[in-house]
Amino acid sequence: MNYSFVIPVFNRPDEIDELLESLSKQNFNNPFEVIIVEDGSTLPCEDIVEKYRSKLAVTYYLKYNSGPGDSRNFGMQYAKGDYFIILDSDCILPPQYLDEVDKSLTNRYVDCFGGPDNMLPSFTPIQKAINFVMTSVLTTGGIRGASEKIEKFQPRSFNMGISRKAFEASKGFSNIHPGEDPDLSIRLWKLGFETKLISSAFVYHKRRIDWEKFYIQVNKFGKVRPILNQLYPEYAKPTFYFPALFVIGLFVGIFLSIFFQIEIVLKLYFIYTFIVFVVSTYKNRSLKVGFYTIIALWRQFFGYGLGFIESFFKINILKKKPQEAFPELFFKA
């Protein structure tokens, strides 16, 4: 197969430097191309791209800002390969990445795949804590990890591949963001295409983020979920409600504790938080990361849960149209 990497970027020249460096060190023996799509950045990365023209078959495009989904579609329209691999600019690839992708697709071909994210020892304690809650089976991030015990895997666009055939049939990503990844996966299933997880095709996902940005990100994830449930009710799952129930349950626990001296609910929350702290501390070999994981955990649940509750109320109770209720979640192409 002929592979084309498609990478949208917005004001992240330093990230592109690290990503292109990792692409230049791939063990894959066959040629591949790299397409960088500058999504209306004020901090362009064209000079960085020039550094790698002797090492990679890389093409640079500058366009007006229209969001990551539209930029990925833009790049795929100009790609020459028959299989496109989409990455976020804050990822770094291990040398064996493309080899693992090619071996897996040769063994069992699918028109769309996703890979997990991992972390480097050089990541900051906050990055490690956020990575833990975004990937651990103890939190809402289990599906982002390496488990293959799921009926249908929904690839995420920080690390996913899609065939030219599937792209042309589906027209690529929609204008919703976030949420464009599961939206595309479901549309591909409806068109008869298969998806799968390639566990060995992981990337080091830096998640250049601080606490405030992390909260905003997961809050948007929560807002998007009721919209996707409305669009595709047959794919809605009870687990999607867990963060909202987590938030509601905490307030119920506080109420019971104050007015009825019933503390069992709050004790369960404490035990759960302590377990996550211990597991993260052990896995990361760091008490600091363990404590940061507590912050990340509660920001994740409250950000997502409150976003879900707000969106559910506006979409399902008030019957508002998604574009009217949350215009910030929809890019104009």
N, C-alpha and C positions, 0 to 999 in steps of 0.2 A: 504493500500500500504506500501511497505517497501522502505524507503528513504535512499539514500546514498548521503552525501555531498562530493563534489569533489572540492578541493581547491589547485590550483597551487600557488607556492610561489617562489620568487626570491629575496634573500637577505633582507628579511623582518621578522626577528624573533619577533620583538616587536609587529608587526601587528597581527601575528598569535596568540600571547598570548591573545590579546584583543578579537579576533574573537572566539577562542576556549572558552574563558571565557563566552562569550555571548551564545555560543552553549550549554554550560553546564547548562545554566539557562532557557532553553526552557520549556514551559508549556506542551508540547506535551507528552501524556501519553505512547505512544508506543515507543519501542526502534528504534534507527536509528544509522547509522554508519557515520564516518567522515574519509575521505581519504585526506591526505596531500601529495602533489607531489612537492618535492624539485627540481626545474628546474635548476640544475647545479649551485646552489648558492655557493658563497665563504663565506657567513655568514649563516650557516645552522641553522635550527630551531628545530632540533631533541631533544635537551634538553628541549625546551619549550613544545614540544608534550608530552614528558615523564611525565610532571607535571599533565597531564589531563587523563592519562590512567585509573585512578580510578574513573573518572567522566564521561568519554565518551568511546564509542567503536571506538577508533581512530587508524588508520594505517598510517605509515609513509613510503614513498618511496623516494629514491634519484636516480636521473637520470641525464644524460648529458643535457646541455642546448639546447633545440630545440623549445623554444617559448611557449606561453600560450596555444594556440590551441592544439598543439601536446601533451602538458602536461595534458590538460583536457581529451583528448582521452585516454591517458595512464591510468589516474585514473579511467575512466569509464570502461575500459577493466578489471580492477581488482575489481570493485565494485560488491557487492553482492545484492544490492537492485534491484527493478524493476522500480524505478524512481530516476533519478539523479538530484541533485540540485547543480548548479555550482555557486561559489562565487569568487569574487576577495579577495585577502588577506587584503585589506584596508577597509573592511566592518565590521560593527558591527550589530548584529541582535537584534531586540526587542524580549522580551520573548514570544510573541504570534505569531511569524513569521511562524513557521511550522504548528501551529494550523490553521492559515489563509490559508495557501497553501492547507492543507488537506481538509478543508471545501469547498474551491472553486473547487478543482478537484473532490470531491465527488458529488457536486451539478451539475457541468458540466465538464466532463472529456475532456481534450485535451492532446495531446502528447508532447506539448511544451508550456511553459508559461514564462512570464517575469514579474518582479516587478519593481516598481519605486525606486528611491533613495531619501533619506531625510537627514537631518542634525541634529546634537546634539547641544545644547547650548554651549557646551565646544569647538566647532570648532573655529579655528582662524578666524579673519576677512577675510583673503584671501580665506580660504576654504569656508566661507559663500558666498563670492562674486562669486567665481567660481561655487559653487553649484547653485546659482541663475541663472547665464547665461546658465548653462547646463540643467536647468529644466524649466525655465520660458517660457510661451507661447509668451512673448514679444521678445524672441530671437530664435536662431535656436534650442534651447533645448526643445521645447514644447512636443515632442513625448516622451522625457525621463521623463516627469512629469506623472501626474495621469489621463490624459484624456483617455477615452475609446471611443471617437468619431472618431475612425480611422478604416478604412476598414479592414486592416490586421496589427496586431501588430508584430513588429520585436523585439523579446527579446534581451537584451544585457547581455553579459556573466558575468558582475559583479553581476547579480542577475537573474538567469534563471533556469528553470528545463526542463528536456527532458527525455522521457521514454526510457527504454532499447530497446524497439521495434523500436522507431524512431532513436535511436543512431545506432543500428545495420543496419538498412536500409539505412541510410545516410552516414555511416562511420564517422560521427562526423564532427569536424571542419577541414577546409582546412588549408593550410600553409600560407595564407595571414594574415597580421597583421599590423594595425587594419583592420577591414572589415570582419573578420571571422564570426561575429555575423549575419549581414544581409545576408551574403552568405549562411550560414547554414539555416536561416529562409526560404529563397527562395527555396533552394533545398528541404526542408521539404514540402513546399507547393506543389512543383512539384510532390512529391511522394504521395500526398494525405493526409498529416497530417495537423491538425489544430493547430494554436497558439492563445494565448490570453494574455491579461494583467490582472494580479491580483493586483488591486490597493491597497488592504489592506496588501499585502505581501511586504512591503517596507523594505529597509535596510538603515542604516546610513553609507553613503559612504564618507569616509574621504578625498579622493582625495589628498593623500600626494604629494603635487605638489607645485612648485614655478612658478613665472611668465614665466621664460624661458622654463621650462618643459611643462607648459600649452600651450604655443605657439607651441612648437614642436609637442605636441599631436594633437592639432586641425589641424595643418598643414598636418599631416599624414592623418587625417580624410578626408581633402579636396583632397589629392592626390588619395586616395582610391576610392572616389565616381565615377569618370569617368571610372575607371577600372570595377567597379560593373555595371555601366550603360552599358558598352560594353558587359559584360557577360550576363546581364539580361535586355535587352532594354525594354521589356514589363513591367518592374517594375520601370523604370525611371520616376521621377516626376519633374514638373517644379520647385517645392520648393527646389530641390537640387541645383538649380542654384542661389538661392537668395544671399548667401554670396559673390559669384563672382560678381554678379550685384551690390551689395552693394559697393564693392571696386571700380569697374569701375565707378559707379555713383558718388562716391566721387571725383575721378580725373576729371570727366566731370564737376562737380560743381566748383572745383578749377579753371579749365580752363575758364569756363564762368565768374567766378568772376573776374579773373585777366584781361582778354582781352575784356570782354563785360560788366563788372560791373553788371552782372546778379547774384544776390546773393540768389535767392529763393531756389536753391538746397541745398546750405550750411545751410541755415536757417532750412530747413526740417531735415537735419542731426542733427542740434543742438537741435531741438524740440524733436526728437526721443530719443536722448541721455539723455535729461533732464527728459523725462517721465520715462525711465528705472531707472535713478537715484532716482527719487521720489518714485517709486514703491518699489525698493529694500530697500531704507532707511526706508520706512514705515513698510515693511514686517519684516525686520531684527531689527527694532527699533535702528538703528545705522547710524549716518552720515558717520562714517568711512567706514562701509561696503558699504554704498551707493557710496562713492567716489571710493572705490576699484572695485565696480561693473562696473564703467565706464571703468577702465583699462581692466578688464576682458572682457567686451563687445567688445571693439575695438581689443583686441588681438584675441578673438574668431573669429570675422568676417574677420580680415585681415589674420590670420593664415589659416583658412579654405579657404577663398576666393582665396588667392594667391596660395595655394596648388592645389585647383581645377583648376585654370587657367593654371598653369604649366602642370598639368597632362592632361588636355583636349588638350592642344597644342601638347604634345608629343604623346598621344594615338590616338587622332582623326585627327590631322593635319599631323604630321610627321609619323604616322602609326607605331610607335614603339611597340614592344611587352612589356607588363607590367613588366615582369621579367627583361628585359633589361633596361627599362626606370627607374625603381625604385627597384633595387635589395634589398634595405634595407626594403622593405615591405613584403618580402617573406622569411620565415624561411626554412631552409633545415632540413627535418626530419631525 
